[in-house]
Amino acid sequence: MNEDGPRIEFYIPKIEEIFSRGIPINLAKRGESWSEQQLGEYAKKIGVYVIHHDNKIKYVGKTDEKTMSFGMRLRREFQQSASQNRHLFPKLLRLKIPPEIKVTFFDSEEISKYVKAIGSNLSDIGKIRIFEQILIQLCNPNI
């Protein structure tokens, strides 16, 4: 093993931090409105999102294109008409509420603090993809 070669270092937040940062997101059945305003400052950003319910990780996903913001992606997950009853919506609808379904966001700027390339360049998109996969493997989402 060449110890001087490029490497990637990463940090993963504690599960308690993921849960404590969660923002409640409403499901919208057909005919009900859904607004990305509930995402606050994250609506237009990209990165990794963690859907959790009752202190259990349900899903880890990413938005890694400038044209697919958190707001656009979560509309497809949380609004029945936008999901066309595919994706996660039918599974989220089966969750017992309360407690609320929450989402924790890690935008590309924050992910750059968690994923660092040493000895090479790594794009923000590359960091997002790595961070998502690490969270999937470590959190074992189950919806």
TARA-V105471 format. One record per pair of residues at least 12 apart in sequence whose C-alpha atoms are under 10 Angstrom apart, sorted by sequence separation. I is the first residue (numbers start at 1). GAP is how many residues later the second one is. D is the distance in whole Angstrom. If there is no record, write none. Layout:
BEGIN
{{I | GAP | D} {I | GAP | D}}
END
This chain:
BEGIN
{{26 | 12 | 8} {48 | 12 | 7} {49 | 12 | 5} {50 | 12 | 9} {61 | 12 | 9} {76 | 12 | 8} {77 | 12 | 5} {78 | 12 | 9} {112 | 12 | 7} {115 | 12 | 6} {25 | 13 | 7} {48 | 13 | 6} {49 | 13 | 6} {61 | 13 | 10} {76 | 13 | 8} {77 | 13 | 9} {80 | 13 | 9} {111 | 13 | 8} {112 | 13 | 10} {114 | 13 | 9} {115 | 13 | 8} {24 | 14 | 8} {25 | 14 | 8} {47 | 14 | 9} {48 | 14 | 4} {49 | 14 | 8} {74 | 14 | 10} {75 | 14 | 10} {77 | 14 | 10} {78 | 14 | 8} {111 | 14 | 10} {113 | 14 | 10} {114 | 14 | 10} {23 | 15 | 8} {24 | 15 | 9} {47 | 15 | 6} {48 | 15 | 6} {74 | 15 | 10} {77 | 15 | 8} {78 | 15 | 9} {108 | 15 | 10} {109 | 15 | 8} {112 | 15 | 7} {115 | 15 | 8} {23 | 16 | 7} {46 | 16 | 8} {47 | 16 | 5} {48 | 16 | 8} {108 | 16 | 6} {111 | 16 | 7} {112 | 16 | 8} {115 | 16 | 7} {23 | 17 | 9} {46 | 17 | 5} {47 | 17 | 6} {107 | 17 | 10} {108 | 17 | 8} {111 | 17 | 7} {114 | 17 | 8} {45 | 18 | 9} {46 | 18 | 6} {47 | 18 | 9} {108 | 18 | 10} {109 | 18 | 10} {110 | 18 | 10} {45 | 19 | 10} {46 | 19 | 7} {47 | 19 | 10} {108 | 19 | 8} {109 | 19 | 10} {111 | 19 | 10} {112 | 19 | 9} {45 | 20 | 10} {46 | 20 | 7} {108 | 20 | 7} {111 | 20 | 7} {45 | 21 | 8} {46 | 21 | 9} {47 | 21 | 10} {49 | 21 | 8} {107 | 21 | 8} {111 | 21 | 10} {44 | 22 | 9} {45 | 22 | 10} {46 | 22 | 7} {47 | 22 | 8} {48 | 22 | 8} {106 | 22 | 9} {44 | 23 | 9} {45 | 23 | 9} {46 | 23 | 5} {47 | 23 | 8} {51 | 23 | 10} {108 | 23 | 10} {44 | 24 | 9} {45 | 24 | 5} {46 | 24 | 6} {49 | 24 | 10} {44 | 25 | 5} {45 | 25 | 6} {46 | 25 | 9} {49 | 25 | 9} {106 | 25 | 9} {25 | 26 | 9} {43 | 26 | 7} {44 | 26 | 6} {45 | 26 | 8} {106 | 26 | 10} {22 | 27 | 10} {24 | 27 | 10} {42 | 27 | 8} {43 | 27 | 5} {44 | 27 | 6} {45 | 27 | 10} {46 | 27 | 10} {22 | 28 | 8} {23 | 28 | 9} {24 | 28 | 10} {42 | 28 | 7} {43 | 28 | 4} {44 | 28 | 8} {22 | 29 | 8} {23 | 29 | 10} {24 | 29 | 10} {42 | 29 | 8} {43 | 29 | 8} {59 | 29 | 9} {74 | 29 | 9} {22 | 30 | 8} {43 | 30 | 10} {58 | 30 | 10} {18 | 31 | 10} {19 | 31 | 9} {22 | 31 | 10} {39 | 31 | 8} {40 | 31 | 9} {43 | 31 | 9} {18 | 32 | 8} {19 | 32 | 9} {39 | 32 | 7} {18 | 33 | 10} {19 | 33 | 7} {38 | 33 | 9} {58 | 33 | 10} {59 | 33 | 10} {18 | 34 | 9} {19 | 34 | 9} {36 | 34 | 8} {37 | 34 | 8} {58 | 34 | 9} {19 | 35 | 9} {20 | 35 | 9} {36 | 35 | 5} {39 | 35 | 9} {70 | 35 | 8} {19 | 36 | 6} {35 | 36 | 8} {36 | 36 | 8} {18 | 37 | 9} {19 | 37 | 8} {35 | 37 | 10} {36 | 37 | 10} {70 | 37 | 9} {19 | 38 | 9} {36 | 38 | 8} {16 | 39 | 9} {18 | 39 | 9} {35 | 39 | 10} {36 | 39 | 7} {53 | 39 | 9} {15 | 40 | 9} {34 | 40 | 10} {35 | 40 | 8} {15 | 41 | 9} {34 | 41 | 7} {51 | 41 | 10} {54 | 41 | 10} {15 | 42 | 9} {53 | 42 | 8} {54 | 42 | 9} {35 | 43 | 10} {53 | 43 | 9} {54 | 43 | 9} {58 | 43 | 9} {60 | 43 | 10} {62 | 43 | 10} {34 | 44 | 8} {35 | 44 | 9} {53 | 44 | 9} {54 | 44 | 9} {55 | 44 | 9} {58 | 44 | 10} {59 | 44 | 9} {60 | 44 | 10} {61 | 44 | 10} {62 | 44 | 9} {63 | 44 | 9} {64 | 44 | 9} {34 | 45 | 6} {53 | 45 | 9} {54 | 45 | 6} {57 | 45 | 10} {58 | 45 | 10} {62 | 45 | 10} {63 | 45 | 10} {33 | 46 | 8} {34 | 46 | 9} {53 | 46 | 7} {54 | 46 | 8} {55 | 46 | 10} {57 | 46 | 10} {27 | 47 | 10} {28 | 47 | 9} {32 | 47 | 8} {33 | 47 | 10} {34 | 47 | 10} {53 | 47 | 7} {54 | 47 | 8} {55 | 47 | 9} {27 | 48 | 9} {31 | 48 | 9} {32 | 48 | 9} {33 | 48 | 10} {34 | 48 | 10} {52 | 48 | 9} {53 | 48 | 5} {54 | 48 | 9} {95 | 48 | 9} {25 | 49 | 9} {28 | 49 | 10} {29 | 49 | 8} {30 | 49 | 7} {31 | 49 | 9} {32 | 49 | 9} {52 | 49 | 6} {53 | 49 | 6} {94 | 49 | 10} {27 | 50 | 9} {28 | 50 | 6} {29 | 50 | 6} {30 | 50 | 5} {31 | 50 | 8} {51 | 50 | 7} {52 | 50 | 5} {53 | 50 | 9} {27 | 51 | 5} {28 | 51 | 5} {29 | 51 | 5} {30 | 51 | 5} {51 | 51 | 6} {52 | 51 | 6} {92 | 51 | 8} {26 | 52 | 7} {27 | 52 | 6} {28 | 52 | 6} {29 | 52 | 7} {30 | 52 | 9} {50 | 52 | 8} {51 | 52 | 4} {52 | 52 | 8} {91 | 52 | 7} {25 | 53 | 8} {26 | 53 | 9} {27 | 53 | 8} {28 | 53 | 8} {29 | 53 | 10} {30 | 53 | 10} {50 | 53 | 5} {51 | 53 | 7} {28 | 54 | 10} {30 | 54 | 9} {49 | 54 | 6} {50 | 54 | 5} {51 | 54 | 9} {30 | 55 | 10} {49 | 55 | 6} {50 | 55 | 7} {88 | 55 | 8} {29 | 56 | 10} {48 | 56 | 8} {49 | 56 | 5} {50 | 56 | 8} {48 | 57 | 6} {49 | 57 | 6} {47 | 58 | 7} {48 | 58 | 5} {49 | 58 | 8} {46 | 59 | 9} {47 | 59 | 6} {48 | 59 | 6} {66 | 59 | 10} {29 | 60 | 9} {45 | 60 | 9} {46 | 60 | 8} {47 | 60 | 4} {48 | 60 | 8} {64 | 60 | 9} {65 | 60 | 8} {28 | 61 | 9} {45 | 61 | 9} {46 | 61 | 6} {47 | 61 | 5} {64 | 61 | 6} {27 | 62 | 8} {42 | 62 | 10} {43 | 62 | 10} {45 | 62 | 6} {46 | 62 | 6} {47 | 62 | 8} {48 | 62 | 10} {63 | 62 | 9} {64 | 62 | 9} {42 | 63 | 7} {44 | 63 | 10} {45 | 63 | 8} {46 | 63 | 9} {47 | 63 | 9} {48 | 63 | 8} {62 | 63 | 10} {64 | 63 | 10} {29 | 64 | 9} {39 | 64 | 9} {42 | 64 | 9} {45 | 64 | 9} {47 | 64 | 7} {64 | 64 | 7} {27 | 65 | 8} {28 | 65 | 9} {39 | 65 | 10} {42 | 65 | 7} {63 | 65 | 8} {64 | 65 | 7} {27 | 66 | 7} {39 | 66 | 9} {62 | 66 | 7} {63 | 66 | 9} {61 | 67 | 10} {62 | 67 | 7} {61 | 68 | 9} {62 | 69 | 9} {63 | 69 | 10} {62 | 70 | 6} {61 | 71 | 7} {62 | 71 | 9} {60 | 72 | 7} {61 | 72 | 9} {27 | 73 | 10} {60 | 73 | 9} {26 | 74 | 8} {27 | 74 | 8} {60 | 74 | 10} {61 | 74 | 9} {24 | 75 | 9} {25 | 75 | 8} {26 | 75 | 7} {60 | 75 | 7} {61 | 75 | 8} {24 | 76 | 6} {25 | 76 | 6} {26 | 76 | 9} {59 | 76 | 10} {60 | 76 | 6} {23 | 77 | 9} {24 | 77 | 6} {25 | 77 | 6} {47 | 77 | 9} {59 | 77 | 8} {60 | 77 | 10} {22 | 78 | 10} {23 | 78 | 8} {24 | 78 | 4} {25 | 78 | 7} {46 | 78 | 10} {47 | 78 | 8} {57 | 78 | 10} {22 | 79 | 9} {23 | 79 | 5} {24 | 79 | 6} {46 | 79 | 9} {48 | 79 | 10} {57 | 79 | 9} {60 | 79 | 9} {22 | 80 | 5} {23 | 80 | 5} {24 | 80 | 9} {47 | 80 | 9} {48 | 80 | 6} {59 | 80 | 9} {60 | 80 | 9} {21 | 81 | 9} {22 | 81 | 5} {23 | 81 | 6} {47 | 81 | 6} {48 | 81 | 8} {58 | 81 | 9} {59 | 81 | 9} {60 | 81 | 7} {20 | 82 | 10} {21 | 82 | 8} {22 | 82 | 4} {23 | 82 | 9} {46 | 82 | 9} {47 | 82 | 9} {48 | 82 | 10} {50 | 82 | 9} {57 | 82 | 7} {58 | 82 | 8} {59 | 82 | 5} {60 | 82 | 9} {19 | 83 | 8} {21 | 83 | 6} {22 | 83 | 8} {48 | 83 | 7} {49 | 83 | 8} {56 | 83 | 9} {57 | 83 | 7} {58 | 83 | 5} {59 | 83 | 7} {19 | 84 | 8} {20 | 84 | 8} {21 | 84 | 8} {47 | 84 | 9} {48 | 84 | 6} {56 | 84 | 10} {57 | 84 | 5} {58 | 84 | 5} {59 | 84 | 7} {18 | 85 | 9} {19 | 85 | 7} {47 | 85 | 9} {48 | 85 | 10} {50 | 85 | 9} {56 | 85 | 8} {57 | 85 | 7} {58 | 85 | 5} {18 | 86 | 6} {49 | 86 | 10} {50 | 86 | 9} {56 | 86 | 8} {57 | 86 | 8} {17 | 87 | 9} {18 | 87 | 9} {48 | 87 | 9} {56 | 87 | 9} {18 | 88 | 10} {50 | 89 | 10} {52 | 89 | 9} {51 | 90 | 9} {52 | 90 | 10} {53 | 90 | 10} {50 | 91 | 9} {52 | 91 | 9} {51 | 92 | 9} {12 | 99 | 10} {11 | 100 | 9} {10 | 101 | 9} {13 | 101 | 8} {10 | 102 | 9} {11 | 102 | 8} {12 | 102 | 7} {10 | 103 | 8} {11 | 103 | 5} {12 | 103 | 9} {10 | 104 | 5} {11 | 104 | 7} {9 | 105 | 8} {10 | 105 | 4} {11 | 105 | 9} {9 | 106 | 6} {10 | 106 | 6} {8 | 107 | 7} {9 | 107 | 5} {10 | 107 | 9} {8 | 108 | 6} {9 | 108 | 6} {7 | 109 | 8} {8 | 109 | 5} {9 | 109 | 8} {7 | 110 | 6} {8 | 110 | 6} {6 | 111 | 7} {7 | 111 | 5} {8 | 111 | 9} {6 | 112 | 6} {7 | 112 | 7} {8 | 112 | 9} {5 | 113 | 8} {6 | 113 | 4} {7 | 113 | 8} {4 | 114 | 10} {5 | 114 | 7} {6 | 114 | 6} {8 | 114 | 9} {4 | 115 | 8} {5 | 115 | 9} {6 | 115 | 9} {10 | 117 | 10} {8 | 119 | 10} {12 | 119 | 8} {10 | 120 | 9} {11 | 120 | 9} {10 | 121 | 8} {8 | 122 | 10} {12 | 122 | 8} {13 | 122 | 9} {11 | 123 | 10} {12 | 123 | 8} {15 | 123 | 10} {10 | 124 | 9} {15 | 124 | 8} {12 | 126 | 9}}
END
